[in-house]
Amino acid sequence: MAFKPSEVSGRDIVAFESWASGSGVLKENGFVLSENDNGDWSVAINDALTLGDPLGDRVLQVPSSLVLSSSTIRKEKTIMDKTSTAMEFLIKKKLENQANQFLLWLKILQEFEKGEDSILHPWLRSLPRKFSNAICMDEVELDCLPPFAWSLATIEILHMDSFIEALHMTRGIISQQTMDDNELLRWAFNVVFTRCWGQDGDDDDADRKDIVPMGDMFNHGHPGNVFVHYDENGNCNIILKDDMLPGSPLQLSYGFETNPYRFLVVFGFVDESQKTIYSQLLSKNPTKRHVEMGYDVSAMTFDTTDGSFTEEVWDFLLFSLLEQVPELQEVYYKAHISGDKSTKDSLRRKFYLETCIMLKKHVDKTLLEMKKLIDKVDQQDMSKHELLPMIRKNNVFVAQTFSKVKSRVDRMIQDELSARKAQEQ
């Protein structure tokens, strides 16, 4: 093997850019790699921007020969024969939706073993040496995660363990030395899950997963200002969505933009620019009617700037509250389904205070949990647990949003009580 990830101090970006240029990667319209103060790399646009038509807004093209695709791997009969038992195991573990990532993981390990003989060697040496996501967290760091994040982190860790178990069921794909190198296996797992992307549904193989060298340098932004387009030859093109100013960062959306915990646990960063985040309202036993009423965690959100919340939050709370009065719950449900706004508004008005109080209880409970977690972080020696500052940053961000919601709901309750008192006089 040419190197161990932990033994290489920095990312060899210079060699990577030279290799990419010589391998047919086209950088256009001012595309430039940029390093920040933390040593992380991203994509920006310089003053060479010259947009044209068609595809004149393209900033990057990566030839199909460099794209690592699960679709291509699945066409290799030898590989699929040698992984058949492993794939059956993943299905048994209910991980069939991650089978394509498993194949990419094997591909990364194969190419790593080739060392300098791998066509992808310069790209491998350009990758991060360390990651900051759940796979790399120690027990203390995991214990400081909020319940939602802890659950997601536990799932990620279990998935990696299942990948490793499945790996030992393959035959003759990688060496025993690699199989026994847990540090390398974890590193390759993180490479796949932080750098691969899926398709937009307009592809013949919409479930496939790809890793695109150089294309994987785009950081997250929502909404993204670039998008991915594959041409008829399978080349990967990154296209600008909007007019850009020189120096502007170019960003792809990593999806699930309302879930701060996914960014923390899967990718290892905190996105404080999120406009909305999960309300964390959940039903223990969501029914078909809950869904018809708009029960969707990605839609039931809080605004991070002013603490406002979506209509779906209110519908979920009132529908849940009316479980105590089944006949009124039925009326509310039918009004929602039929679009009877008048009846729906009437019930909202009737139970306005009770719904506010129900939301306040949820918010207060969450804020208490977040305070305990922030205090727990502050009691630790951060020099021994280097991911704790990032976890604290996440917890503070979520707590600040919930505090804004609390202020809003407290005002709503106080205004309602004052109005009712005035009516009684």
DRENBAPA-653160 format. One line per field, with one value per residue (C-alpha): residue number from 0; x, y, z. Coordinates in pm, 1 decimal. Layout:
nr	[NUM	...]
c1	[X	...]
c2	[Y	...]
c3	[Z	...]
% end
This chain:
nr	[0	1	2	3	4	5	6	7	8	9	10	11	12	13	14	15	16	17	18	19	20	21	22	23	24	25	26	27	28	29	30	31	32	33	34	35	36	37	38	39	40	41	42	43	44	45	46	47	48	49	50	51	52	53	54	55	56	57	58	59	60	61	62	63	64	65	66	67	68	69	70	71	72	73	74	75	76	77	78	79	80	81	82	83	84	85	86	87	88	89	90	91	92	93	94	95	96	97	98	99	100	101	102	103	104	105	106	107	108	109	110	111	112	113	114	115	116	117	118	119	120	121	122	123	124	125	126	127	128	129	130	131	132	133	134	135	136	137	138	139	140	141	142	143	144	145	146	147	148	149	150	151	152	153	154	155	156	157	158	159	160	161	162	163	164	165	166	167	168	169	170	171	172	173	174	175	176	177	178	179	180	181	182	183	184	185	186	187	188	189	190	191	192	193	194	195	196	197	198	199	200	201	202	203	204	205	206	207	208	209	210	211	212	213	214	215	216	217	218	219	220	221	222	223	224	225	226	227	228	229	230	231	232	233	234	235	236	237	238	239	240	241	242	243	244	245	246	247	248	249	250	251	252	253	254	255	256	257	258	259	260	261	262	263	264	265	266	267	268	269	270	271	272	273	274	275	276	277	278	279	280	281	282	283	284	285	286	287	288	289	290	291	292	293	294	295	296	297	298	299	300	301	302	303	304	305	306	307	308	309	310	311	312	313	314	315	316	317	318	319	320	321	322	323	324	325	326	327	328	329	330	331	332	333	334	335	336	337	338	339	340	341	342	343	344	345	346	347	348	349	350	351	352	353	354	355	356	357	358	359	360	361	362	363	364	365	366	367	368	369	370	371	372	373	374	375	376	377	378	379	380	381	382	383	384	385	386	387	388	389	390	391	392	393	394	395	396	397	398	399	400	401	402	403	404	405	406	407	408	409	410	411	412	413	414	415	416	417	418	419	420	421	422	423	424]
c1	[0.0	123.7	13.6	-196.4	-451.1	-339.9	27.5	-14.0	-24.7	-192.0	-399.7	-192.7	-412.9	-137.2	-72.6	-446.1	-513.1	-227.8	-360.7	-717.4	-607.3	-408.9	-700.5	-951.4	-1113.3	-1222.3	-1240.5	-1432.6	-1578.5	-1340.4	-1362.1	-1094.7	-1020.7	-990.4	-841.9	-983.2	-811.1	-900.2	-726.5	-1055.1	-1098.7	-1395.3	-1486.1	-1516.7	-1533.4	-1271.4	-1285.0	-1256.7	-1632.9	-1754.8	-2098.7	-2224.8	-2484.3	-2549.5	-2368.1	-2190.2	-2274.0	-2070.8	-1792.5	-1666.7	-1670.7	-1538.0	-1503.7	-1703.8	-1377.9	-1307.2	-1655.6	-1681.8	-2032.7	-2212.9	-2383.1	-2046.9	-1937.9	-2259.1	-2166.1	-1849.2	-1964.8	-1656.8	-1716.6	-2085.5	-2015.9	-1764.3	-2001.1	-2323.2	-2315.2	-2231.8	-2519.4	-2759.9	-2636.5	-2702.1	-3055.1	-3107.7	-2985.4	-3235.7	-2950.2	-3031.2	-3073.4	-2703.6	-2579.3	-2452.1	-2249.1	-2109.1	-1988.4	-1826.4	-1660.4	-1508.6	-1393.6	-1217.4	-1043.5	-939.6	-792.8	-620.3	-447.4	-305.6	-109.1	60.4	-59.5	-416.0	-540.3	-711.1	-400.9	-363.4	-730.8	-698.7	-404.0	-608.0	-885.7	-922.7	-699.2	-950.3	-1325.2	-1544.5	-1867.4	-2032.4	-1811.7	-1515.5	-1678.7	-1571.1	-1812.8	-1795.4	-1872.5	-2159.4	-2302.6	-2321.1	-2540.8	-2913.2	-3142.8	-3223.6	-2856.8	-2754.4	-3005.3	-2878.0	-2516.9	-2589.7	-2743.8	-2436.9	-2205.8	-2419.1	-2418.3	-2039.4	-2019.7	-2252.2	-2037.2	-1729.9	-1915.0	-2029.2	-1676.5	-1553.3	-1808.5	-1653.6	-1402.7	-1072.1	-1161.8	-923.5	-640.9	-671.5	-440.8	-693.0	-981.9	-807.5	-719.6	-1014.2	-868.7	-853.1	-1200.3	-1346.0	-1165.0	-1293.2	-1645.7	-1634.6	-1499.2	-1801.4	-2073.2	-1945.6	-1863.6	-2111.3	-2437.9	-2745.8	-2942.6	-3236.3	-3470.2	-3431.3	-3167.8	-3212.0	-3049.7	-3200.0	-3078.8	-2713.7	-2454.7	-2157.3	-1836.3	-1696.4	-1334.3	-1315.0	-1695.5	-1671.2	-1498.0	-1822.2	-1940.6	-2303.0	-2530.3	-2907.2	-3031.4	-2727.3	-2607.1	-2488.7	-2642.6	-2520.8	-2593.1	-2472.5	-2446.4	-2512.3	-2155.1	-2179.7	-1955.1	-2044.6	-2108.1	-2153.6	-2369.3	-2428.4	-2788.0	-2747.9	-2526.0	-2230.2	-1994.0	-1616.8	-1501.9	-1839.8	-1841.2	-1994.8	-2215.5	-2426.8	-2724.1	-2666.9	-3043.9	-3251.4	-3193.1	-3410.9	-3220.2	-2915.7	-2833.6	-2774.6	-2507.6	-2345.5	-2359.7	-2303.3	-2083.7	-1930.2	-2021.7	-2277.0	-2474.8	-2578.4	-2717.0	-3016.7	-3339.2	-3553.5	-3491.1	-3696.3	-3948.0	-3868.1	-4238.9	-4309.2	-4602.4	-4531.0	-4774.1	-4835.8	-5141.0	-5249.0	-5461.9	-5159.6	-4990.3	-5302.4	-5309.5	-4956.5	-4748.8	-4404.2	-4098.7	-3934.9	-4238.0	-4298.6	-4027.4	-3921.6	-3778.0	-3426.1	-3449.5	-3779.3	-3908.1	-4214.0	-4341.8	-4520.4	-4890.9	-4806.7	-4680.9	-5015.1	-5216.0	-5016.3	-5051.1	-5424.7	-5499.1	-5304.6	-5479.6	-5821.1	-5752.1	-5916.2	-6234.7	-6265.2	-6578.5	-6408.4	-6092.2	-6307.7	-6457.5	-6111.2	-5982.3	-6273.1	-6244.0	-5874.8	-5927.4	-6222.4	-6060.7	-6325.7	-6118.4	-6403.8	-6462.0	-6089.6	-6027.4	-6318.0	-6163.9	-5823.0	-5972.5	-6162.3	-5851.0	-5594.9	-5473.1	-5454.7	-5254.1	-5014.3	-4963.9	-4898.9	-4631.8	-4479.8	-4442.4	-4258.6	-4029.4	-3956.0	-3874.5	-3637.8	-3466.6	-3407.5	-3250.7	-3026.7	-2914.6	-2813.9	-2617.9	-2439.7	-2350.4	-2225.6	-1997.7	-1863.9	-1768.6	-1543.0	-1177.9	-1212.6	-845.0	-912.0	-1231.5	-1165.7	-1517.1	-1690.2	-1662.3	-1849.9	-2112.7	-2150.9	-2191.3	-2472.4	-2645.4	-2627.5	-2765.0	-3063.5	-3120.5	-3115.7	-3382.2	-3603.4	-3555.0	-3695.4	-3993.2	-4042.2	-4045.5	-4303.0	-4527.8	-4503.0	-4623.6	-4906.0	-5019.8	-4994.9	-5185.9	-5458.5	-5493.9	-5510.5	-5776.4	-5984.8	-5953.3	-6067.3	-6370.7	-6471.0	-6469.1]
c2	[0.0	347.8	517.1	490.9	774.2	864.4	874.0	1145.8	1488.7	1683.4	1650.2	1651.9	1889.4	2007.8	1657.5	1592.5	1900.7	1810.2	1453.3	1574.4	1811.3	1534.8	1292.1	1503.9	1702.4	2042.2	2340.2	2628.0	2970.1	3050.1	2719.8	2720.0	2511.9	2718.3	2634.4	2793.9	2868.2	2522.6	2343.3	2240.4	2271.2	2393.0	2529.6	2897.3	3102.6	3358.0	3657.2	3438.4	3385.1	3389.4	3235.2	3113.2	2883.2	2588.6	2443.6	2777.6	2787.3	2473.1	2508.1	2149.7	1837.9	1504.9	1233.3	915.2	717.6	878.1	843.2	569.1	435.9	146.6	94.9	23.4	-205.7	-408.1	-488.9	-665.4	-1026.3	-1137.2	-877.7	-956.9	-1332.1	-1275.9	-1052.3	-1254.6	-1387.6	-1043.4	-886.1	-1148.2	-1065.4	-693.3	-772.4	-981.8	-685.8	-464.2	-268.6	-340.4	35.0	73.0	-207.6	44.7	224.7	-114.2	-175.2	168.3	93.4	-222.4	-27.9	232.4	-43.9	-219.7	98.1	178.2	-161.0	-93.0	200.6	405.8	157.9	280.6	533.6	701.3	721.7	1104.9	1145.9	911.4	1113.3	1433.4	1308.4	1417.5	1225.8	1256.7	1293.8	1447.6	1250.6	994.1	709.5	894.0	997.5	843.6	740.3	1076.5	1264.5	1032.7	1079.0	1455.4	1423.6	1507.8	1200.3	1244.4	1274.9	990.2	757.6	851.4	810.0	466.0	361.5	482.6	285.0	-28.8	9.7	23.8	-282.6	-464.9	-357.3	-501.9	-823.9	-848.9	-775.1	-1095.6	-1286.3	-1174.5	-1392.6	-1272.3	-906.0	-750.3	-886.0	-1016.8	-736.4	-479.8	-670.8	-653.2	-282.2	-122.9	225.3	191.7	36.1	324.3	581.7	427.2	406.1	778.4	854.9	683.3	822.7	1181.3	1199.7	987.0	1113.0	962.1	1050.0	1284.1	1013.1	1079.3	811.9	453.3	347.4	599.4	404.4	412.9	597.0	782.4	933.6	1194.8	1302.9	1684.9	1693.5	1576.2	1901.6	2102.2	2186.7	2196.9	2492.9	2524.5	2599.3	2489.2	2727.8	2444.4	2117.8	1787.1	1684.0	1367.5	1394.6	1119.5	991.9	959.0	1258.9	1443.9	1814.9	2066.7	2357.5	2698.0	2771.8	3145.3	3433.7	3440.4	3706.4	3642.9	3484.6	3329.1	2974.4	2711.9	2472.8	2162.6	2086.6	1767.0	1736.0	1701.7	2069.7	2083.5	1812.9	1958.4	1621.6	1454.0	1709.7	1659.1	1279.2	1183.1	1464.8	1609.2	1977.3	2223.1	2433.9	2745.0	2897.8	2662.5	2860.9	2593.3	2285.1	1989.9	2066.5	1719.4	1654.8	1286.1	1051.4	720.3	545.1	758.5	645.2	695.3	983.0	1151.5	1143.0	1272.9	1556.9	1651.5	1451.5	1482.2	1556.5	1743.3	1976.3	2019.1	2276.7	2578.9	2893.7	2956.7	3334.6	3423.1	3104.0	3078.2	2735.5	2572.6	2499.0	2127.9	2176.9	2322.9	2053.6	1776.6	1925.8	1991.1	1656.0	1485.7	1698.2	1602.5	1234.5	1306.4	1410.0	1155.8	1308.6	1648.9	1487.2	1331.4	1671.1	1830.3	1547.4	1571.9	1950.8	1919.4	1652.4	1832.8	2176.2	2312.5	2605.0	2758.8	2451.0	2394.9	2753.7	2733.4	2433.8	2597.1	2902.9	2694.8	2503.5	2776.2	2806.9	2431.7	2387.9	2664.6	2500.4	2164.6	2320.8	2505.3	2179.1	2020.5	2320.6	2355.8	1985.5	2003.8	2315.8	2143.3	1846.9	2077.7	2273.0	1949.8	1841.9	2177.0	2165.0	1807.9	1919.7	2208.0	1966.1	1765.1	1815.7	1930.3	1866.8	1494.9	1494.2	1707.4	1674.4	1819.9	2185.3	2093.2	1901.7	2196.8	2430.2	2209.8	2190.5	2567.8	2628.0	2400.6	2547.6	2902.6	2812.1	2646.7	2951.2	3171.5	2937.6	2950.9	3331.6	3333.5	3072.5	3240.3	3563.5	3379.1	3229.0	3558.8	3743.8	3478.6	3489.7	3869.8	3859.5	3610.2	3818.7	4127.9	3943.0	3842.9	4201.0]
c3	[0.0	-83.9	240.8	552.0	585.5	938.5	839.2	576.1	735.8	458.8	146.1	-172.4	-370.0	-606.3	-740.4	-755.8	-970.0	-1202.9	-1236.5	-1294.9	-1570.7	-1739.6	-1710.1	-1899.5	-1618.6	-1752.1	-1517.4	-1671.8	-1596.0	-1314.5	-1123.2	-852.9	-542.6	-228.0	114.7	429.3	759.8	895.4	611.5	449.5	75.3	-124.7	-466.3	-558.0	-873.7	-974.1	-1209.3	-1521.2	-1532.7	-1897.0	-1924.2	-2259.0	-2415.2	-2426.7	-2126.1	-2118.7	-1750.2	-1689.1	-1435.3	-1433.0	-1646.3	-1519.7	-1787.2	-1737.7	-1713.5	-1374.8	-1227.6	-966.5	-1012.5	-846.5	-1182.8	-1347.0	-1062.9	-1092.9	-1453.8	-1337.5	-1313.5	-1121.9	-850.3	-821.1	-799.6	-522.3	-326.4	-362.5	-4.6	130.5	-60.7	74.4	423.6	370.1	255.4	567.4	772.8	586.3	430.4	65.7	10.5	97.1	-125.7	-381.9	-115.3	-10.6	-367.5	-377.8	-43.9	-188.4	-494.8	-277.5	-82.9	-404.9	-550.9	-223.1	-225.1	-570.8	-433.7	-705.3	-969.1	-919.3	-1170.0	-873.7	-652.7	-675.5	-587.8	-290.0	-159.4	-193.9	33.7	398.0	635.0	919.9	947.3	1215.4	1185.8	1412.2	1291.0	1445.9	1773.7	2102.4	2377.7	2554.7	2232.3	2143.2	2491.4	2434.3	2125.2	2139.9	2128.6	1757.4	1666.5	1897.7	1730.4	1385.0	1499.3	1641.9	1311.2	1121.5	1349.4	1318.2	940.6	933.0	1155.8	914.9	618.5	788.6	867.2	504.9	384.4	546.9	339.8	10.1	-172.0	-313.2	-360.2	-108.4	105.3	458.1	567.8	447.9	602.7	940.1	915.7	1097.3	1065.4	686.9	667.7	867.4	654.3	330.6	475.7	548.6	202.4	47.4	270.5	270.7	-101.1	-297.9	-440.7	-600.5	-911.6	-954.9	-1080.7	-1454.9	-1501.5	-1616.0	-1288.3	-1048.8	-742.6	-838.8	-632.8	-779.2	-648.5	-883.9	-823.7	-824.5	-821.9	-461.2	-364.5	-360.8	-11.3	99.9	54.6	44.4	-201.6	-399.5	-669.8	-897.3	-1012.6	-1157.0	-1515.9	-1690.3	-2068.7	-2323.6	-2284.6	-1907.9	-1841.8	-1521.7	-1569.5	-1288.6	-1405.4	-1251.1	-1153.5	-1108.1	-1204.0	-967.5	-841.2	-848.1	-523.8	-453.8	-313.5	-540.0	-345.9	-399.8	-179.2	20.0	69.0	389.1	450.2	763.9	952.5	1134.0	1288.5	952.4	864.8	1204.9	1215.2	849.9	719.9	1035.3	1015.9	1154.7	910.0	1101.4	782.3	786.2	754.6	917.9	1132.7	1253.5	1524.2	1663.1	1710.5	1670.1	1696.2	1867.2	1635.7	1326.1	1132.1	772.2	896.9	1053.9	713.9	540.9	793.1	686.9	933.6	779.5	993.1	705.0	681.8	1056.2	1109.1	1312.8	1156.3	1288.5	1255.7	1422.0	1586.1	1364.4	1265.0	975.3	948.4	962.3	1319.3	1424.3	1243.7	1409.2	1756.1	1732.7	1570.0	1851.9	2114.6	1979.1	2040.1	2374.9	2189.6	1902.6	1752.7	1717.1	1586.1	1313.3	1229.4	1210.2	990.7	746.2	732.0	645.0	378.0	216.4	230.4	464.5	590.0	788.5	1008.1	1044.9	1154.2	1397.7	1575.4	1572.9	1738.8	1993.4	2103.5	2037.9	2396.6	2452.5	2133.9	2237.3	2576.2	2411.1	2189.5	2486.5	2680.2	2388.4	2343.3	2716.0	2742.3	2445.1	2579.3	2913.1	2731.6	2526.7	2834.9	3008.6	2701.6	2667.9	3037.6	2993.0	2709.4	2918.7	3198.1	2965.3	2874.9	2514.9	2446.8	2490.5	2283.1	1976.3	1829.4	2136.6	2017.3	1699.2	1898.2	2135.1	1837.6	1706.3	2044.3	2092.2	1741.6	1804.4	2152.2	2014.7	1759.8	2020.3	2247.0	1970.0	1936.8	2313.7	2312.4	2035.1	2199.2	2540.7	2379.4	2204.5	2534.6	2719.4	2446.1	2447.4	2825.4	2817.2	2545.1	2739.8	3055.8	2868.0	2736.4	3086.9	3211.4]
% end
